[in-house]
Amino acid sequence: MKTKDKIIDYFNNLEEVKRIKELEPYIKNNKEINDKFIELKDIQKKMINAKEFNQINIYHELKKEYDNKKNELFDLPFVEEYLELVDIVNNMLNDLSNEINYLIDKEINK
């Protein structure tokens, strides 16, 4: 088994990933929840643009709107659990990516 396949296998067998896969259909198949996620992503993009162009007032307005929408979603317990799990797994993937980059750089710069 290749290293890549071992890593994929490892992540697919994490309890967090299994639970995400269980919760995903409830979110994806619920139009109201799915629409709110789309709205959140749209607001996030606008926040990034406002920050990039130093539009502080607009950024703060968007941040309030984002927080309100996010709180609406968090009123549903399984959505909060889903988002927390996604965050955990994303952090793990980010850590893995950083470790791989570090090892490659180390190998190249010997």
Number of C-alpha atoms within 10 A of each C-alpha: 5 6 8 9 10 11 12 10 11 11 16 13 11 12 11 18 18 13 14 19 13 12 15 14 10 14 17 13 10 11 11 12 17 15 13 15 17 12 15 19 13 12 19 16 13 16 21 14 14 17 15 11 10 11 13 13 11 14 21 14 11 19 16 11 14 19 13 13 16 17 12 13 20 15 10 11 9 16 19 15 16 21 14 14 18 16 12 14 17 12 12 13 13 12 12 13 12 12 12 12 12 12 12 11 11 10 9 8 7 5
